[in-house]
């Protein structure tokens, strides 16, 4: 079965209040799998950011990219607030998006 693509903005972390990374993708399940497996070099691999702690779906990739830029341009405090508003305990959300 072919999976439908859904633009999304997401935040992965290495632990609660640790290193965080904000990204955008058209296939959240595949992208988080890549972070978890460490298949791509970069910040997330270097700092062990493998745990999906926040995500937001969008109707178009254009909107998702605009939202990613907005989040990345803001202070770290705002990113932590986004995570904790939806995921106070910083639990990993990968199983939720695979269901």
N, CA, C and O atoms as a CHARMM CRD file, in Angstrom:
* protein
*
  396
    1    1 UNK  N      0.84700  -1.18400   0.00000 PROA 1      0.00000
    2    1 UNK  CA     0.00000   0.00000   0.00000 PROA 1      0.00000
    3    1 UNK  C      0.88900   1.24300   0.00000 PROA 1      0.00000
    4    1 UNK  O      1.85600   1.32600   0.75700 PROA 1      0.00000
    5    2 UNK  N      0.55300   2.19600  -0.84700 PROA 2      0.00000
    6    2 UNK  CA     1.32100   3.42900  -0.94100 PROA 2      0.00000
    7    2 UNK  C      0.88200   4.39400   0.15400 PROA 2      0.00000
    8    2 UNK  O     -0.30900   4.62800   0.35900 PROA 2      0.00000
    9    3 UNK  N      1.87800   4.95200   0.85700 PROA 3      0.00000
   10    3 UNK  CA     1.58900   5.88800   1.94000 PROA 3      0.00000
   11    3 UNK  C      1.36100   7.28100   1.35900 PROA 3      0.00000
   12    3 UNK  O      2.08900   7.71400   0.46600 PROA 3      0.00000
   13    4 UNK  N      0.35700   7.97300   1.86300 PROA 4      0.00000
   14    4 UNK  CA     0.11500   9.34700   1.43800 PROA 4      0.00000
   15    4 UNK  C      1.11400  10.27000   2.10900 PROA 4      0.00000
   16    4 UNK  O      1.49300  10.06600   3.26300 PROA 4      0.00000
   17    5 UNK  N      1.53100  11.27600   1.38200 PROA 5      0.00000
   18    5 UNK  CA     2.46200  12.23900   1.95000 PROA 5      0.00000
   19    5 UNK  C      1.69100  13.35500   2.62800 PROA 5      0.00000
   20    5 UNK  O      0.67900  13.83700   2.11800 PROA 5      0.00000
   21    6 UNK  N      2.19100  13.75400   3.78800 PROA 6      0.00000
   22    6 UNK  CA     1.55300  14.78800   4.59100 PROA 6      0.00000
   23    6 UNK  C      2.63300  15.74000   5.07800 PROA 6      0.00000
   24    6 UNK  O      3.43800  15.36300   5.92900 PROA 6      0.00000
   25    7 UNK  N      2.67200  16.96700   4.55800 PROA 7      0.00000
   26    7 UNK  CA     3.67500  17.92300   5.03700 PROA 7      0.00000
   27    7 UNK  C      3.55900  18.12600   6.55000 PROA 7      0.00000
   28    7 UNK  O      2.46200  18.23800   7.09600 PROA 7      0.00000
   29    8 UNK  N      4.71000  18.17100   7.20700 PROA 8      0.00000
   30    8 UNK  CA     4.71600  18.33100   8.66200 PROA 8      0.00000
   31    8 UNK  C      5.99000  19.02900   9.11700 PROA 8      0.00000
   32    8 UNK  O      7.04100  18.93200   8.48400 PROA 8      0.00000
   33    9 UNK  N      5.86400  19.72900  10.22400 PROA 9      0.00000
   34    9 UNK  CA     7.00100  20.31100  10.93500 PROA 9      0.00000
   35    9 UNK  C      7.14900  19.47300  12.19200 PROA 9      0.00000
   36    9 UNK  O      6.15100  19.04100  12.76900 PROA 9      0.00000
   37   10 UNK  N      8.37600  19.23900  12.62300 PROA 10     0.00000
   38   10 UNK  CA     8.59100  18.36800  13.77200 PROA 10     0.00000
   39   10 UNK  C      9.78300  18.82700  14.59100 PROA 10     0.00000
   40   10 UNK  O     10.63800  19.57700  14.11900 PROA 10     0.00000
   41   11 UNK  N      9.81800  18.35800  15.83000 PROA 11     0.00000
   42   11 UNK  CA    10.97700  18.58600  16.70700 PROA 11     0.00000
   43   11 UNK  C     11.39800  17.24000  17.26400 PROA 11     0.00000
   44   11 UNK  O     10.58500  16.48400  17.79700 PROA 11     0.00000
   45   12 UNK  N     12.69400  16.95400  17.13000 PROA 12     0.00000
   46   12 UNK  CA    13.28200  15.76500  17.74500 PROA 12     0.00000
   47   12 UNK  C     14.26200  16.22700  18.81800 PROA 12     0.00000
   48   12 UNK  O     14.83600  17.31200  18.72900 PROA 12     0.00000
   49   13 UNK  N     14.44300  15.38600  19.83000 PROA 13     0.00000
   50   13 UNK  CA    15.32500  15.72000  20.95500 PROA 13     0.00000
   51   13 UNK  C     16.16100  14.51000  21.34100 PROA 13     0.00000
   52   13 UNK  O     15.83600  13.37600  20.98800 PROA 13     0.00000
   53   14 UNK  N     17.24500  14.76700  22.07100 PROA 14     0.00000
   54   14 UNK  CA    18.04500  13.64600  22.57600 PROA 14     0.00000
   55   14 UNK  C     17.62100  13.25400  23.99700 PROA 14     0.00000
   56   14 UNK  O     17.89600  12.13900  24.44000 PROA 14     0.00000
   57   15 UNK  N     16.95900  14.16200  24.70300 PROA 15     0.00000
   58   15 UNK  CA    16.42000  13.89300  26.03600 PROA 15     0.00000
   59   15 UNK  C     15.60400  15.11900  26.45100 PROA 15     0.00000
   60   15 UNK  O     15.63100  16.14400  25.77000 PROA 15     0.00000
   61   16 UNK  N     14.89600  15.01700  27.53900 PROA 16     0.00000
   62   16 UNK  CA    14.11700  16.16100  28.03600 PROA 16     0.00000
   63   16 UNK  C     15.04300  17.35600  28.28200 PROA 16     0.00000
   64   16 UNK  O     16.06600  17.23000  28.95400 PROA 16     0.00000
   65   17 UNK  N     14.67700  18.49600  27.73800 PROA 17     0.00000
   66   17 UNK  CA    15.42600  19.74900  27.86400 PROA 17     0.00000
   67   17 UNK  C     16.85100  19.66200  27.33300 PROA 17     0.00000
   68   17 UNK  O     17.69700  20.48200  27.69200 PROA 17     0.00000
   69   18 UNK  N     17.12500  18.67600  26.48000 PROA 18     0.00000
   70   18 UNK  CA    18.45400  18.52900  25.88800 PROA 18     0.00000
   71   18 UNK  C     18.53000  19.21600  24.53300 PROA 18     0.00000
   72   18 UNK  O     17.86500  20.22200  24.28700 PROA 18     0.00000
   73   19 UNK  N     19.34500  18.65600  23.67300 PROA 19     0.00000
   74   19 UNK  CA    19.48000  19.19000  22.31700 PROA 19     0.00000
   75   19 UNK  C     18.18500  18.92600  21.55700 PROA 19     0.00000
   76   19 UNK  O     17.60200  17.84700  21.66000 PROA 19     0.00000
   77   20 UNK  N     17.73800  19.92900  20.78700 PROA 20     0.00000
   78   20 UNK  CA    16.52900  19.77800  19.97400 PROA 20     0.00000
   79   20 UNK  C     16.81300  20.23300  18.55400 PROA 20     0.00000
   80   20 UNK  O     17.67100  21.08200  18.31300 PROA 20     0.00000
   81   21 UNK  N     16.07900  19.65400  17.62700 PROA 21     0.00000
   82   21 UNK  CA    16.20600  19.99400  16.21000 PROA 21     0.00000
   83   21 UNK  C     14.81600  20.14000  15.63000 PROA 21     0.00000
   84   21 UNK  O     13.94700  19.30100  15.86900 PROA 21     0.00000
   85   22 UNK  N     14.60100  21.19500  14.87200 PROA 22     0.00000
   86   22 UNK  CA    13.33500  21.43400  14.19500 PROA 22     0.00000
   87   22 UNK  C     13.52700  21.17400  12.70900 PROA 22     0.00000
   88   22 UNK  O     14.48300  21.66100  12.10500 PROA 22     0.00000
   89   23 UNK  N     12.62100  20.40800  12.12400 PROA 23     0.00000
   90   23 UNK  CA    12.72100  20.09300  10.70000 PROA 23     0.00000
   91   23 UNK  C     11.36600  20.09200  10.03000 PROA 23     0.00000
   92   23 UNK  O     10.33200  20.25800  10.67700 PROA 23     0.00000
   93   24 UNK  N     11.38900  19.89900   8.70000 PROA 24     0.00000
   94   24 UNK  CA    10.17300  19.83500   7.90000 PROA 24     0.00000
   95   24 UNK  C     10.30700  18.65400   6.94800 PROA 24     0.00000
   96   24 UNK  O     11.40500  18.33400   6.49400 PROA 24     0.00000
   97   25 UNK  N      9.18700  18.01100   6.65000 PROA 25     0.00000
   98   25 UNK  CA     9.21200  16.83200   5.78600 PROA 25     0.00000
   99   25 UNK  C      7.85000  16.62300   5.14300 PROA 25     0.00000
  100   25 UNK  O      6.84100  17.16100   5.60000 PROA 25     0.00000
  101   26 UNK  N      7.83800  15.83800   4.08300 PROA 26     0.00000
  102   26 UNK  CA     6.56200  15.44500   3.47800 PROA 26     0.00000
  103   26 UNK  C      6.18400  14.02800   3.90000 PROA 26     0.00000
  104   26 UNK  O      5.08900  13.56100   3.59000 PROA 26     0.00000
  105   27 UNK  N      7.09000  13.33700   4.61000 PROA 27     0.00000
  106   27 UNK  CA     6.84300  11.97000   5.06200 PROA 27     0.00000
  107   27 UNK  C      7.42200  11.82000   6.46900 PROA 27     0.00000
  108   27 UNK  O      8.57500  11.42300   6.63800 PROA 27     0.00000
  109   28 UNK  N      6.61500  12.14000   7.46500 PROA 28     0.00000
  110   28 UNK  CA     7.07700  12.18100   8.85300 PROA 28     0.00000
  111   28 UNK  C      7.56000  10.81800   9.35200 PROA 28     0.00000
  112   28 UNK  O      8.58400  10.74100  10.03100 PROA 28     0.00000
  113   29 UNK  N      6.85300   9.76500   9.03200 PROA 29     0.00000
  114   29 UNK  CA     7.24100   8.43600   9.50400 PROA 29     0.00000
  115   29 UNK  C      8.64100   8.08800   8.98700 PROA 29     0.00000
  116   29 UNK  O      9.50400   7.67100   9.75900 PROA 29     0.00000
  117   30 UNK  N      8.86000   8.25900   7.69500 PROA 30     0.00000
  118   30 UNK  CA    10.15700   7.94900   7.09900 PROA 30     0.00000
  119   30 UNK  C     11.25800   8.83400   7.67600 PROA 30     0.00000
  120   30 UNK  O     12.35000   8.35200   7.97800 PROA 30     0.00000
  121   31 UNK  N     10.97400  10.12400   7.82900 PROA 31     0.00000
  122   31 UNK  CA    12.00000  11.05200   8.30700 PROA 31     0.00000
  123   31 UNK  C     12.40700  10.73200   9.74600 PROA 31     0.00000
  124   31 UNK  O     13.59500  10.74600  10.07100 PROA 31     0.00000
  125   32 UNK  N     11.44600  10.45100  10.59400 PROA 32     0.00000
  126   32 UNK  CA    11.78300  10.13200  11.98300 PROA 32     0.00000
  127   32 UNK  C     12.52200   8.80900  12.05000 PROA 32     0.00000
  128   32 UNK  O     13.43300   8.65900  12.86500 PROA 32     0.00000
  129   33 UNK  N     12.15400   7.84200  11.21200 PROA 33     0.00000
  130   33 UNK  CA    12.91200   6.59600  11.14000 PROA 33     0.00000
  131   33 UNK  C     14.37900   6.89400  10.81100 PROA 33     0.00000
  132   33 UNK  O     15.28200   6.31300  11.41300 PROA 33     0.00000
  133   34 UNK  N     14.61200   7.79700   9.85800 PROA 34     0.00000
  134   34 UNK  CA    15.98400   8.17200   9.48500 PROA 34     0.00000
  135   34 UNK  C     16.73500   8.77600  10.66800 PROA 34     0.00000
  136   34 UNK  O     17.90400   8.45900  10.88900 PROA 34     0.00000
  137   35 UNK  N     16.07100   9.64100  11.42400 PROA 35     0.00000
  138   35 UNK  CA    16.71200  10.22000  12.61700 PROA 35     0.00000
  139   35 UNK  C     17.02000   9.12200  13.63700 PROA 35     0.00000
  140   35 UNK  O     18.11500   9.08800  14.19800 PROA 35     0.00000
  141   36 UNK  N     16.07500   8.24200  13.87600 PROA 36     0.00000
  142   36 UNK  CA    16.24800   7.16900  14.86900 PROA 36     0.00000
  143   36 UNK  C     17.39400   6.22400  14.49100 PROA 36     0.00000
  144   36 UNK  O     18.12900   5.75000  15.35800 PROA 36     0.00000
  145   37 UNK  N     17.53600   5.96100  13.21000 PROA 37     0.00000
  146   37 UNK  CA    18.57400   5.04700  12.73300 PROA 37     0.00000
  147   37 UNK  C     19.91500   5.73500  12.49800 PROA 37     0.00000
  148   37 UNK  O     20.92900   5.06500  12.29800 PROA 37     0.00000
  149   38 UNK  N     19.92900   7.06600  12.52200 PROA 38     0.00000
  150   38 UNK  CA    21.16900   7.81500  12.30600 PROA 38     0.00000
  151   38 UNK  C     21.73300   7.66700  10.90700 PROA 38     0.00000
  152   38 UNK  O     22.95100   7.65800  10.72800 PROA 38     0.00000
  153   39 UNK  N     20.85300   7.54800   9.90000 PROA 39     0.00000
  154   39 UNK  CA    21.31900   7.31600   8.53300 PROA 39     0.00000
  155   39 UNK  C     21.82700   8.57500   7.83000 PROA 39     0.00000
  156   39 UNK  O     22.52300   8.47200   6.82000 PROA 39     0.00000
  157   40 UNK  N     21.49800   9.73700   8.33400 PROA 40     0.00000
  158   40 UNK  CA    21.95100  10.98200   7.70900 PROA 40     0.00000
  159   40 UNK  C     22.89600  11.71900   8.64300 PROA 40     0.00000
  160   40 UNK  O     22.59600  11.92100   9.81900 PROA 40     0.00000
  161   41 UNK  N     24.03300  12.11500   8.10800 PROA 41     0.00000
  162   41 UNK  CA    24.97200  12.89600   8.90500 PROA 41     0.00000
  163   41 UNK  C     24.38900  14.27600   9.18000 PROA 41     0.00000
  164   41 UNK  O     23.56400  14.77400   8.41400 PROA 41     0.00000
  165   42 UNK  N     24.81700  14.88000  10.26300 PROA 42     0.00000
  166   42 UNK  CA    24.34600  16.21600  10.58400 PROA 42     0.00000
  167   42 UNK  C     24.11100  16.37900  12.06900 PROA 42     0.00000
  168   42 UNK  O     24.53900  15.55900  12.88000 PROA 42     0.00000
  169   43 UNK  N     23.42100  17.45800  12.40800 PROA 43     0.00000
  170   43 UNK  CA    23.17600  17.82400  13.80700 PROA 43     0.00000
  171   43 UNK  C     22.51100  16.70200  14.59100 PROA 43     0.00000
  172   43 UNK  O     22.95600  16.35600  15.68500 PROA 43     0.00000
  173   44 UNK  N     21.44000  16.13100  14.02800 PROA 44     0.00000
  174   44 UNK  CA    20.69200  15.13900  14.79300 PROA 44     0.00000
  175   44 UNK  C     21.51900  13.88700  15.06600 PROA 44     0.00000
  176   44 UNK  O     21.40300  13.29000  16.13600 PROA 44     0.00000
  177   45 UNK  N     22.33700  13.49100  14.12600 PROA 45     0.00000
  178   45 UNK  CA    23.20300  12.33100  14.34900 PROA 45     0.00000
  179   45 UNK  C     24.29300  12.66400  15.36300 PROA 45     0.00000
  180   45 UNK  O     24.58400  11.87000  16.25600 PROA 45     0.00000
  181   46 UNK  N     24.89200  13.84800  15.21700 PROA 46     0.00000
  182   46 UNK  CA    25.97100  14.26900  16.11800 PROA 46     0.00000
  183   46 UNK  C     25.49500  14.34700  17.56600 PROA 46     0.00000
  184   46 UNK  O     26.21900  13.95000  18.47900 PROA 46     0.00000
  185   47 UNK  N     24.28300  14.85600  17.77900 PROA 47     0.00000
  186   47 UNK  CA    23.78000  15.07000  19.13900 PROA 47     0.00000
  187   47 UNK  C     22.79000  13.99300  19.60000 PROA 47     0.00000
  188   47 UNK  O     22.23900  14.09100  20.69600 PROA 47     0.00000
  189   48 UNK  N     22.56800  12.98800  18.78600 PROA 48     0.00000
  190   48 UNK  CA    21.68900  11.89200  19.19300 PROA 48     0.00000
  191   48 UNK  C     20.22600  12.26400  19.31500 PROA 48     0.00000
  192   48 UNK  O     19.51500  11.70900  20.15200 PROA 48     0.00000
  193   49 UNK  N     19.76900  13.18800  18.49800 PROA 49     0.00000
  194   49 UNK  CA    18.35300  13.60200  18.52400 PROA 49     0.00000
  195   49 UNK  C     17.52800  12.57900  17.75100 PROA 49     0.00000
  196   49 UNK  O     17.40000  12.66400  16.53000 PROA 49     0.00000
  197   50 UNK  N     16.97500  11.61800  18.47000 PROA 50     0.00000
  198   50 UNK  CA    16.24700  10.50600  17.85500 PROA 50     0.00000
  199   50 UNK  C     14.79900  10.42500  18.29000 PROA 50     0.00000
  200   50 UNK  O     14.02800   9.64800  17.72700 PROA 50     0.00000
  201   51 UNK  N     14.41700  11.21000  19.27700 PROA 51     0.00000
  202   51 UNK  CA    13.08900  11.09500  19.86800 PROA 51     0.00000
  203   51 UNK  C     12.16500  12.20400  19.34800 PROA 51     0.00000
  204   51 UNK  O     12.40700  13.38800  19.58300 PROA 51     0.00000
  205   52 UNK  N     11.10900  11.80300  18.64300 PROA 52     0.00000
  206   52 UNK  CA    10.10200  12.75800  18.17800 PROA 52     0.00000
  207   52 UNK  C      9.31000  13.22200  19.39400 PROA 52     0.00000
  208   52 UNK  O      8.67500  12.41500  20.07300 PROA 52     0.00000
  209   53 UNK  N      9.35000  14.54200  19.67200 PROA 53     0.00000
  210   53 UNK  CA     8.64000  15.06100  20.84600 PROA 53     0.00000
  211   53 UNK  C      7.52000  16.03600  20.48500 PROA 53     0.00000
  212   53 UNK  O      6.70800  16.39300  21.33800 PROA 53     0.00000
  213   54 UNK  N      7.47500  16.46800  19.21800 PROA 54     0.00000
  214   54 UNK  CA     6.42400  17.40200  18.78900 PROA 54     0.00000
  215   54 UNK  C      6.31900  17.36100  17.27700 PROA 54     0.00000
  216   54 UNK  O      7.32600  17.22200  16.58300 PROA 54     0.00000
  217   55 UNK  N      5.11100  17.47900  16.76800 PROA 55     0.00000
  218   55 UNK  CA     4.92000  17.61900  15.32200 PROA 55     0.00000
  219   55 UNK  C      3.60700  18.32400  15.04500 PROA 55     0.00000
  220   55 UNK  O      2.71400  18.38400  15.89000 PROA 55     0.00000
  221   56 UNK  N      3.51800  18.85500  13.83500 PROA 56     0.00000
  222   56 UNK  CA     2.34000  19.60300  13.41600 PROA 56     0.00000
  223   56 UNK  C      2.16300  19.35400  11.92000 PROA 56     0.00000
  224   56 UNK  O      3.08100  19.60700  11.14100 PROA 56     0.00000
  225   57 UNK  N      1.00300  18.86500  11.51400 PROA 57     0.00000
  226   57 UNK  CA     0.71700  18.60100  10.10400 PROA 57     0.00000
  227   57 UNK  C      0.21500  19.86400   9.42500 PROA 57     0.00000
  228   57 UNK  O     -0.39400  20.72800  10.05700 PROA 57     0.00000
  229   58 UNK  N      0.48300  19.95800   8.12000 PROA 58     0.00000
  230   58 UNK  CA     0.05500  21.12700   7.33400 PROA 58     0.00000
  231   58 UNK  C     -0.55900  20.67800   6.02100 PROA 58     0.00000
  232   58 UNK  O     -0.28400  19.58200   5.53400 PROA 58     0.00000
  233   59 UNK  N     -1.38600  21.53000   5.45700 PROA 59     0.00000
  234   59 UNK  CA    -2.08200  21.18800   4.21500 PROA 59     0.00000
  235   59 UNK  C     -1.16500  21.23600   2.99800 PROA 59     0.00000
  236   59 UNK  O     -1.38300  20.50400   2.03300 PROA 59     0.00000
  237   60 UNK  N     -0.14300  22.08800   3.03400 PROA 60     0.00000
  238   60 UNK  CA     0.79300  22.17500   1.91000 PROA 60     0.00000
  239   60 UNK  C      2.22200  22.25400   2.43300 PROA 60     0.00000
  240   60 UNK  O      2.46400  22.63500   3.57800 PROA 60     0.00000
  241   61 UNK  N      3.14600  21.89100   1.58000 PROA 61     0.00000
  242   61 UNK  CA     4.55700  21.97500   1.95100 PROA 61     0.00000
  243   61 UNK  C      4.95200  23.44100   2.15000 PROA 61     0.00000
  244   61 UNK  O      5.77800  23.75000   3.00800 PROA 61     0.00000
  245   62 UNK  N      4.37400  24.32200   1.37400 PROA 62     0.00000
  246   62 UNK  CA     4.67100  25.75100   1.51300 PROA 62     0.00000
  247   62 UNK  C      4.35400  26.23700   2.93400 PROA 62     0.00000
  248   62 UNK  O      5.15800  26.93300   3.55300 PROA 62     0.00000
  249   63 UNK  N      3.18200  25.86500   3.43900 PROA 63     0.00000
  250   63 UNK  CA     2.80700  26.25200   4.80600 PROA 63     0.00000
  251   63 UNK  C      3.73900  25.62100   5.83800 PROA 63     0.00000
  252   63 UNK  O      4.12200  26.26100   6.81700 PROA 63     0.00000
  253   64 UNK  N      4.09800  24.36000   5.60800 PROA 64     0.00000
  254   64 UNK  CA     4.99100  23.67100   6.54100 PROA 64     0.00000
  255   64 UNK  C      6.35200  24.35300   6.59200 PROA 64     0.00000
  256   64 UNK  O      6.92100  24.52100   7.67100 PROA 64     0.00000
  257   65 UNK  N      6.87400  24.74400   5.44600 PROA 65     0.00000
  258   65 UNK  CA     8.18100  25.42200   5.39200 PROA 65     0.00000
  259   65 UNK  C      8.11800  26.77600   6.08100 PROA 65     0.00000
  260   65 UNK  O      9.03900  27.14800   6.80900 PROA 65     0.00000
  261   66 UNK  N      7.03800  27.51400   5.85700 PROA 66     0.00000
  262   66 UNK  CA     6.88000  28.81300   6.53200 PROA 66     0.00000
  263   66 UNK  C      6.84000  28.64200   8.04800 PROA 66     0.00000
  264   66 UNK  O      7.44800  29.41800   8.78500 PROA 66     0.00000
  265   67 UNK  N      6.11800  27.61700   8.50800 PROA 67     0.00000
  266   67 UNK  CA     6.02100  27.36100   9.95200 PROA 67     0.00000
  267   67 UNK  C      7.37000  26.93100  10.52400 PROA 67     0.00000
  268   67 UNK  O      7.74100  27.35100  11.62000 PROA 67     0.00000
  269   68 UNK  N      8.10600  26.09600   9.78800 PROA 68     0.00000
  270   68 UNK  CA     9.43200  25.67900  10.23700 PROA 68     0.00000
  271   68 UNK  C     10.33800  26.90200  10.41100 PROA 68     0.00000
  272   68 UNK  O     11.04800  27.01400  11.41100 PROA 68     0.00000
  273   69 UNK  N     10.31200  27.80600   9.44700 PROA 69     0.00000
  274   69 UNK  CA    11.14500  29.01700   9.53400 PROA 69     0.00000
  275   69 UNK  C     10.74100  29.86700  10.72500 PROA 69     0.00000
  276   69 UNK  O     11.59300  30.43300  11.41000 PROA 69     0.00000
  277   70 UNK  N      9.43400  29.95700  10.97200 PROA 70     0.00000
  278   70 UNK  CA     8.94200  30.72300  12.12000 PROA 70     0.00000
  279   70 UNK  C      9.46100  30.12200  13.42600 PROA 70     0.00000
  280   70 UNK  O      9.93500  30.84300  14.30400 PROA 70     0.00000
  281   71 UNK  N      9.36900  28.81900  13.54400 PROA 71     0.00000
  282   71 UNK  CA     9.81700  28.14200  14.76600 PROA 71     0.00000
  283   71 UNK  C     11.32600  28.25200  14.92000 PROA 71     0.00000
  284   71 UNK  O     11.81400  28.58900  15.99900 PROA 71     0.00000
  285   72 UNK  N     12.07000  27.97000  13.85300 PROA 72     0.00000
  286   72 UNK  CA    13.53500  28.03600  13.92000 PROA 72     0.00000
  287   72 UNK  C     14.02100  29.44300  14.24500 PROA 72     0.00000
  288   72 UNK  O     15.05400  29.61200  14.89300 PROA 72     0.00000
  289   73 UNK  N     13.27700  30.45500  13.79500 PROA 73     0.00000
  290   73 UNK  CA    13.66900  31.84200  14.02700 PROA 73     0.00000
  291   73 UNK  C     13.37700  32.34500  15.42500 PROA 73     0.00000
  292   73 UNK  O     13.84500  33.41200  15.82200 PROA 73     0.00000
  293   74 UNK  N     12.60400  31.57600  16.16800 PROA 74     0.00000
  294   74 UNK  CA    12.22700  31.99300  17.51500 PROA 74     0.00000
  295   74 UNK  C     13.21400  31.50400  18.55800 PROA 74     0.00000
  296   74 UNK  O     14.11800  30.72500  18.25500 PROA 74     0.00000
  297   75 UNK  N     13.03900  31.95800  19.77400 PROA 75     0.00000
  298   75 UNK  CA    13.94000  31.54800  20.85900 PROA 75     0.00000
  299   75 UNK  C     13.71800  30.09700  21.27500 PROA 75     0.00000
  300   75 UNK  O     12.63900  29.54200  21.06400 PROA 75     0.00000
  301   76 UNK  N     14.72200  29.49600  21.85500 PROA 76     0.00000
  302   76 UNK  CA    14.64500  28.12300  22.34600 PROA 76     0.00000
  303   76 UNK  C     13.47700  27.97100  23.32100 PROA 76     0.00000
  304   76 UNK  O     12.77800  26.95800  23.29700 PROA 76     0.00000
  305   77 UNK  N     13.26700  28.95300  24.16300 PROA 77     0.00000
  306   77 UNK  CA    12.17800  28.92800  25.14300 PROA 77     0.00000
  307   77 UNK  C     10.83600  28.65800  24.45300 PROA 77     0.00000
  308   77 UNK  O     10.01300  27.90400  24.97300 PROA 77     0.00000
  309   78 UNK  N     10.61900  29.25800  23.31200 PROA 78     0.00000
  310   78 UNK  CA     9.35400  29.07100  22.58700 PROA 78     0.00000
  311   78 UNK  C      9.23200  27.63700  22.07000 PROA 78     0.00000
  312   78 UNK  O      8.13800  27.07300  22.08000 PROA 78     0.00000
  313   79 UNK  N     10.32600  27.04700  21.62400 PROA 79     0.00000
  314   79 UNK  CA    10.31200  25.65600  21.15600 PROA 79     0.00000
  315   79 UNK  C      9.97500  24.71900  22.32200 PROA 79     0.00000
  316   79 UNK  O      9.19300  23.78100  22.16900 PROA 79     0.00000
  317   80 UNK  N     10.56700  24.98300  23.47300 PROA 80     0.00000
  318   80 UNK  CA    10.28200  24.16600  24.65300 PROA 80     0.00000
  319   80 UNK  C      8.81500  24.29300  25.05200 PROA 80     0.00000
  320   80 UNK  O      8.19400  23.31100  25.45900 PROA 80     0.00000
  321   81 UNK  N      8.25900  25.49900  24.93800 PROA 81     0.00000
  322   81 UNK  CA     6.83700  25.70600  25.24600 PROA 81     0.00000
  323   81 UNK  C      5.94700  24.91600  24.28700 PROA 81     0.00000
  324   81 UNK  O      4.95700  24.32000  24.71200 PROA 81     0.00000
  325   82 UNK  N      6.29400  24.90700  22.99000 PROA 82     0.00000
  326   82 UNK  CA     5.51800  24.13700  22.01200 PROA 82     0.00000
  327   82 UNK  C      5.48700  22.66300  22.39800 PROA 82     0.00000
  328   82 UNK  O      4.43500  22.02400  22.39300 PROA 82     0.00000
  329   83 UNK  N      6.66400  22.13800  22.73200 PROA 83     0.00000
  330   83 UNK  CA     6.76000  20.73100  23.11500 PROA 83     0.00000
  331   83 UNK  C      5.90000  20.46700  24.34400 PROA 83     0.00000
  332   83 UNK  O      5.08000  19.54800  24.34100 PROA 83     0.00000
  333   84 UNK  N      6.07700  21.25800  25.38700 PROA 84     0.00000
  334   84 UNK  CA     5.42100  20.98000  26.66400 PROA 84     0.00000
  335   84 UNK  C      3.92000  21.25100  26.65000 PROA 84     0.00000
  336   84 UNK  O      3.18700  20.68100  27.45800 PROA 84     0.00000
  337   85 UNK  N      3.45100  22.11000  25.74700 PROA 85     0.00000
  338   85 UNK  CA     2.00200  22.32200  25.63500 PROA 85     0.00000
  339   85 UNK  C      1.31300  21.05600  25.13300 PROA 85     0.00000
  340   85 UNK  O      0.19700  20.74600  25.54800 PROA 85     0.00000
  341   86 UNK  N      1.97600  20.33200  24.24700 PROA 86     0.00000
  342   86 UNK  CA     1.38000  19.13700  23.65800 PROA 86     0.00000
  343   86 UNK  C      1.89900  17.83500  24.26300 PROA 86     0.00000
  344   86 UNK  O      1.25200  16.79400  24.15300 PROA 86     0.00000
  345   87 UNK  N      3.07000  17.89400  24.90400 PROA 87     0.00000
  346   87 UNK  CA     3.74500  16.67600  25.34200 PROA 87     0.00000
  347   87 UNK  C      4.53600  16.96700  26.61300 PROA 87     0.00000
  348   87 UNK  O      5.76600  16.94200  26.61100 PROA 87     0.00000
  349   88 UNK  N      3.83000  17.23900  27.67500 PROA 88     0.00000
  350   88 UNK  CA     4.44100  17.68100  28.93200 PROA 88     0.00000
  351   88 UNK  C      5.54400  16.74900  29.43000 PROA 88     0.00000
  352   88 UNK  O      6.55200  17.21100  29.96600 PROA 88     0.00000
  353   89 UNK  N      5.35900  15.45400  29.25700 PROA 89     0.00000
  354   89 UNK  CA     6.33900  14.48600  29.76900 PROA 89     0.00000
  355   89 UNK  C      7.44400  14.15300  28.76800 PROA 89     0.00000
  356   89 UNK  O      8.30200  13.31500  29.04800 PROA 89     0.00000
  357   90 UNK  N      7.42800  14.80000  27.61200 PROA 90     0.00000
  358   90 UNK  CA     8.44500  14.57300  26.57700 PROA 90     0.00000
  359   90 UNK  C      8.51500  13.09400  26.18900 PROA 90     0.00000
  360   90 UNK  O      9.60400  12.54500  26.02600 PROA 90     0.00000
  361   91 UNK  N      7.37600  12.46500  26.04600 PROA 91     0.00000
  362   91 UNK  CA     7.41000  11.06300  25.63100 PROA 91     0.00000
  363   91 UNK  C      7.66000  10.98500  24.12900 PROA 91     0.00000
  364   91 UNK  O      7.30600  11.90100  23.38700 PROA 91     0.00000
  365   92 UNK  N      8.26200   9.90300  23.69100 PROA 92     0.00000
  366   92 UNK  CA     8.51200   9.69700  22.27300 PROA 92     0.00000
  367   92 UNK  C      7.20600   9.44500  21.53500 PROA 92     0.00000
  368   92 UNK  O      6.38100   8.65100  21.98800 PROA 92     0.00000
  369   93 UNK  N      7.01100  10.10600  20.41000 PROA 93     0.00000
  370   93 UNK  CA     5.74600  10.03700  19.68000 PROA 93     0.00000
  371   93 UNK  C      5.82100   9.17500  18.42400 PROA 93     0.00000
  372   93 UNK  O      4.86400   9.12300  17.65200 PROA 93     0.00000
  373   94 UNK  N      6.94100   8.50500  18.21400 PROA 94     0.00000
  374   94 UNK  CA     7.11500   7.72400  16.97800 PROA 94     0.00000
  375   94 UNK  C      6.02700   6.65500  16.83000 PROA 94     0.00000
  376   94 UNK  O      5.45200   6.51200  15.75100 PROA 94     0.00000
  377   95 UNK  N      5.74300   5.91600  17.87800 PROA 95     0.00000
  378   95 UNK  CA     4.71100   4.85800  17.79500 PROA 95     0.00000
  379   95 UNK  C      3.36000   5.44800  17.42800 PROA 95     0.00000
  380   95 UNK  O      2.57600   4.81700  16.72000 PROA 95     0.00000
  381   96 UNK  N      3.08700   6.64800  17.90400 PROA 96     0.00000
  382   96 UNK  CA     1.81500   7.32500  17.61800 PROA 96     0.00000
  383   96 UNK  C      1.66600   7.60200  16.12000 PROA 96     0.00000
  384   96 UNK  O      0.58000   7.42200  15.56800 PROA 96     0.00000
  385   97 UNK  N      2.73300   8.03500  15.45800 PROA 97     0.00000
  386   97 UNK  CA     2.61300   8.37200  14.03200 PROA 97     0.00000
  387   97 UNK  C      2.67400   7.13200  13.14900 PROA 97     0.00000
  388   97 UNK  O      2.28900   7.18500  11.98100 PROA 97     0.00000
  389   98 UNK  N      3.15100   6.02200  13.69100 PROA 98     0.00000
  390   98 UNK  CA     3.20900   4.77000  12.91600 PROA 98     0.00000
  391   98 UNK  C      1.90000   4.00400  12.95700 PROA 98     0.00000
  392   98 UNK  O      1.68000   3.10600  12.14500 PROA 98     0.00000
  393   99 UNK  N      1.04000   4.34500  13.88300 PROA 99     0.00000
  394   99 UNK  CA    -0.22400   3.61000  14.06800 PROA 99     0.00000
  395   99 UNK  C     -1.19400   3.83800  12.93100 PROA 99     0.00000
  396   99 UNK  O     -2.29700   3.29000  12.94100 PROA 99     0.00000
